[in-house]
Amino acid sequence: MLGKMTLPVHQSRPRLMRRRTPPTLPVTARSISLFRLGEACNNHCPMCSNSGRPEAWLTPQDELLKRVDWLAAQGMKRVVVTGGEPTSHPAFWSVVKRLGERGLVWDINSNGRTFAQIGFADRAVDEGLQRAIISLHSHIPEVSQEISGVTAKGHGEIIAGIDALVGAGVPVMLNLVLTTLNHRHLRDYLNWTVARWGHEIELKVCFPTTVGRGGGWPGIELRYADVQDEVRAFVEDCEAINLTWHLESFPPCAIDDPRARNMSRSGFGETHYLDDLTGDRLYPIAHIEAELGCYAETCRTCQAFGTCPGVSEAYARRWGTEEFKPFR
């Protein structure tokens, strides 16, 4: 379905600036940590943003339990369990049980497939699951299969997993990463998801990142200008039916709306990232995102600068920054 493309590289080197943020952040009662169980996954997404480091593939159970205890000792009260695919880790149930024992509330960022297993969603709720972000990149089976690297059975499991979570009363946010294969289907995607799961479900649309081992996949060779009209229409459609929507990695000017707000790269307002190799250091999510994002010099005068996530340096170096126009 998707062939290789050759795209021009921006020739000039734009002058860029970064947002300065503190490299440390105290843990408070409102802090939320991203907690990765490893990069092991039962999907094979060609755009995978994981590092691909062998040492990050599957963190041993004893180490994960130790990390739960360490987070509790730091005063952390909530985590978002993620991977890879966290439910595919053989220690998944042991980890979430320990979270409950140490008084930590947990959410999950998942591809949803394991939740299709009978009783899995109900057991997760019994073990304390509060919220779920599930990646569903298209309602069209063939498109979903190519973007997520799954078979028709795998796509069916994603849908069935979401069904099970919704049926178990778990608030669900669907995560869609834009690609060349799905960005023209946003309106149909919205209508399809609402018809199946109603207005309680939330939707998040993300601009793709080229950080990670799947960063060279041709399917994420997009410019903001390529998707501006579809994303703007998506926002308008969601507001028209009072459906909660979110954006990720979208400068407000990319959809011509200074009020546009972006969630973090993870999605549930995580404040900290637990080092997934050492397990004994917390990094501020805001600092990580500031290091990854950059701005054109003209952005300094924009009225939306305070809430703008910027763009990745790789994007700015490839495409330039001329398309980003400050709001006055």
C-alpha positions in Angstrom: 0.0 0.0 0.0 2.9 2.4 0.8 5.8 2.9 -1.4 9.1 4.7 -0.9 9.2 8.5 -1.4 12.0 10.9 -2.2 11.3 14.3 -0.6 13.3 17.5 -0.9 15.3 18.6 2.1 15.2 22.3 3.1 18.5 23.8 2.0 18.9 26.7 4.4 19.6 26.2 8.1 17.0 28.2 10.0 18.0 29.9 13.2 16.3 28.1 16.1 15.7 28.7 19.8 14.6 26.4 22.6 12.5 26.9 25.7 14.5 26.8 28.9 13.0 24.5 31.6 14.5 23.2 34.9 16.2 19.9 34.7 14.6 18.8 38.0 11.1 18.9 39.3 9.9 18.1 42.9 7.4 15.2 43.3 4.1 16.5 44.7 0.7 14.9 45.4 -0.3 15.8 41.8 2.8 14.3 40.1 2.3 11.5 37.5 5.2 9.4 36.3 5.6 7.5 33.1 6.5 3.9 34.0 7.8 1.7 31.2 7.9 -2.0 31.6 10.2 -2.4 28.6 10.0 -2.0 24.8 8.7 -5.5 24.1 5.5 -5.3 22.0 3.2 -7.6 20.1 2.6 -5.0 17.4 5.2 -4.2 14.7 4.5 -0.5 14.0 6.8 0.7 11.2 6.8 4.1 12.8 7.8 2.8 16.2 9.2 5.6 18.4 11.0 3.2 20.8 14.7 3.2 20.9 15.3 -0.4 19.9 18.0 -0.8 22.5 18.4 -4.5 23.5 18.9 -3.6 27.1 15.5 -1.8 27.1 13.5 -4.7 25.7 12.2 -6.5 28.8 12.9 -5.2 32.3 13.1 -8.1 34.7 10.2 -8.5 37.2 12.4 -8.0 40.3 13.7 -4.8 38.9 10.2 -3.5 38.1 9.0 -4.3 41.6 12.0 -2.5 43.0 11.1 0.5 40.9 7.6 0.6 42.2 8.9 0.7 45.7 11.4 3.4 44.8 8.6 5.6 43.2 6.5 5.2 46.3 9.5 6.2 48.4 9.8 9.4 46.4 6.2 10.3 47.1 4.8 9.5 43.7 1.0 8.8 43.9 0.2 8.0 40.2 1.8 6.4 37.2 1.0 5.6 33.6 2.1 2.1 32.8 3.4 1.8 29.3 6.0 0.0 27.1 6.4 -1.2 24.4 3.1 -3.0 25.2 2.9 -3.3 28.9 0.2 -6.0 29.0 2.6 -8.3 27.0 5.1 -8.3 29.9 5.0 -11.5 31.9 5.2 -9.5 35.1 2.3 -7.2 34.3 -0.1 -8.5 37.0 2.7 -8.6 39.6 3.6 -5.0 38.8 0.1 -3.6 39.0 -0.6 -5.5 42.2 2.6 -4.0 43.8 1.4 -0.5 42.6 -1.8 -1.0 44.5 0.0 -2.3 47.6 2.2 0.8 47.6 -0.8 3.1 47.2 0.0 4.2 43.6 -2.9 4.8 41.3 -2.3 3.6 37.7 -3.4 4.3 34.2 -2.2 2.5 31.0 -1.0 3.4 27.6 -1.6 0.3 25.4 -2.4 -1.0 22.0 -5.4 -2.6 23.6 -5.1 -6.1 22.1 -4.7 -8.0 25.3 -7.8 -6.5 26.7 -9.8 -8.5 24.1 -9.0 -11.6 26.3 -12.1 -12.6 28.3 -12.0 -11.1 31.7 -8.7 -9.2 31.2 -10.3 -5.7 31.4 -12.4 -6.6 34.4 -9.4 -7.9 36.2 -7.4 -4.8 35.4 -10.2 -2.7 36.9 -10.2 -4.9 40.0 -6.4 -4.3 40.3 -7.0 -0.5 40.1 -6.9 0.6 36.5 -8.3 4.1 36.3 -7.9 5.3 32.7 -6.6 3.9 29.3 -5.0 5.4 26.2 -5.4 3.0 23.3 -3.7 3.4 19.9 -6.2 3.0 17.1 -4.7 4.7 14.0 -7.6 3.9 11.7 -11.0 2.4 11.7 -10.3 1.0 8.2 -8.9 -2.5 8.8 -6.3 -2.5 6.0 -5.0 0.9 7.0 -4.9 0.0 10.7 -3.0 -3.2 9.9 -0.3 -1.4 7.9 0.2 1.4 10.4 0.3 -0.9 13.4 2.0 -3.8 11.8 -0.7 -6.3 12.7 -2.8 -8.8 10.9 -6.6 -8.6 10.4 -6.8 -10.6 13.7 -4.7 -8.1 15.4 -6.9 -5.2 14.3 -9.9 -7.1 15.5 -8.3 -7.5 18.9 -7.7 -3.8 19.1 -11.4 -3.1 18.5 -12.5 -5.9 20.9 -10.1 -4.6 23.5 -11.6 -1.1 23.4 -15.0 -2.7 23.5 -14.0 -4.5 26.7 -12.5 -1.5 28.4 -15.6 0.7 27.6 -17.8 -2.1 28.8 -15.8 -2.3 32.1 -16.4 1.4 32.7 -12.8 2.5 32.0 -12.5 6.0 30.6 -10.8 5.6 27.2 -8.8 8.0 25.1 -8.1 6.9 21.5 -4.7 7.8 20.2 -4.3 8.4 16.4 -0.9 9.2 14.9 -1.2 11.0 11.6 0.4 9.3 8.6 0.1 9.6 4.8 -2.3 6.7 5.0 -4.9 8.0 7.5 -4.9 11.8 7.6 -7.6 12.2 5.0 -9.9 9.8 6.9 -10.2 11.9 10.1 -13.9 12.9 9.7 -14.9 9.3 8.9 -12.8 8.1 11.9 -14.6 10.5 14.2 -18.0 9.4 13.0 -17.1 5.7 13.2 -15.7 5.9 16.7 -18.7 7.9 18.0 -21.1 5.5 16.4 -19.4 2.6 18.1 -18.5 4.0 21.5 -20.5 7.1 22.0 -19.6 10.6 23.1 -17.8 9.6 26.3 -14.7 8.4 24.5 -11.9 11.0 24.0 -9.8 11.4 20.9 -6.2 12.5 20.5 -4.6 13.3 17.2 -0.8 13.4 17.1 1.7 14.7 14.6 4.3 11.9 14.1 7.8 12.0 15.5 10.8 10.8 13.7 12.6 10.0 16.9 13.1 6.3 17.4 13.9 3.3 15.3 10.9 3.9 13.0 11.7 7.5 12.3 12.6 6.8 8.7 9.3 5.2 7.7 8.0 6.9 4.6 4.4 6.9 6.0 5.3 9.7 8.5 6.9 12.0 5.9 4.4 14.7 6.5 4.4 18.5 6.9 2.0 20.4 9.0 0.7 22.0 5.9 -0.3 18.6 4.6 -2.7 17.9 7.4 -3.8 21.4 8.5 -7.2 21.4 6.8 -8.1 17.9 8.1 -7.0 18.6 11.7 -8.8 21.9 11.8 -12.0 20.3 10.5 -11.6 17.5 13.0 -11.4 20.0 15.9 -14.5 21.8 14.6 -16.4 18.5 14.2 -15.6 17.4 17.7 -16.7 20.7 19.2 -19.9 20.6 17.2 -20.9 17.3 18.9 -19.3 18.2 22.3 -16.7 15.5 22.1 -13.5 15.9 24.0 -10.5 16.2 21.7 -6.8 16.6 22.2 -3.8 17.4 20.1 -0.1 16.4 20.5 2.9 18.1 18.9 0.9 20.7 17.0 1.9 24.4 17.1 -1.3 26.4 17.4 -0.4 28.2 14.1 -0.3 24.8 12.4 -4.1 24.7 12.7 -4.6 28.5 12.7 -6.0 28.5 16.2 -4.2 30.4 19.0 -6.4 28.6 21.6 -5.2 25.2 20.6 -3.7 23.2 23.6 -1.4 20.3 23.4 -1.1 17.3 25.7 2.3 15.9 26.6 3.8 13.2 24.4 2.2 10.6 26.7 -1.3 11.9 27.1 -2.4 11.9 30.7 -0.5 14.9 31.9 2.6 13.0 33.1 5.0 15.3 34.9 7.9 12.9 35.3 9.7 10.2 33.3 11.3 7.3 35.2 14.6 6.4 33.7 13.8 3.1 31.9 17.3 1.8 32.1 18.4 2.6 35.7 15.0 3.0 37.3 16.4 5.4 40.0 16.0 8.8 38.4 13.1 11.0 37.5 13.2 13.5 34.7 10.7 16.3 34.2 8.6 15.6 31.1 8.5 19.4 30.4 12.3 19.4 30.3 12.5 16.4 28.0 10.0 18.0 25.6 11.8 21.3 25.7 15.0 19.5 24.7 13.3 17.8 21.8 11.3 20.9 20.6 12.5 24.1 19.0 11.1 27.4 17.7 11.8 29.9 15.0 13.1 33.2 16.3 9.9 34.9 15.2 7.9 32.6 17.6 9.1 34.7 20.5 6.6 37.4 19.7 3.6 35.0 19.2 0.7 35.4 21.6 0.4 31.6 21.8 4.1 31.0 22.6 3.4 30.2 26.2 1.4 27.1 25.3 3.1 26.1 22.0 5.0 22.8 22.0 7.3 23.9 19.2 8.4 21.5 16.5 11.1 18.9 16.5 14.6 20.0 15.4 14.6 17.3 12.8 11.5 18.8 11.3 12.8 22.3 11.3 16.1 21.3 9.8 14.3 19.4 7.0 11.5 21.7 6.2 12.4 25.1 7.6 10.2 27.3 9.7 8.6 29.6 7.1 5.2 27.9 7.5 4.9 28.9 11.2 3.3 32.4 11.5 3.2 34.1 14.9 -0.2 35.2 16.2 -0.1 38.9 17.0 
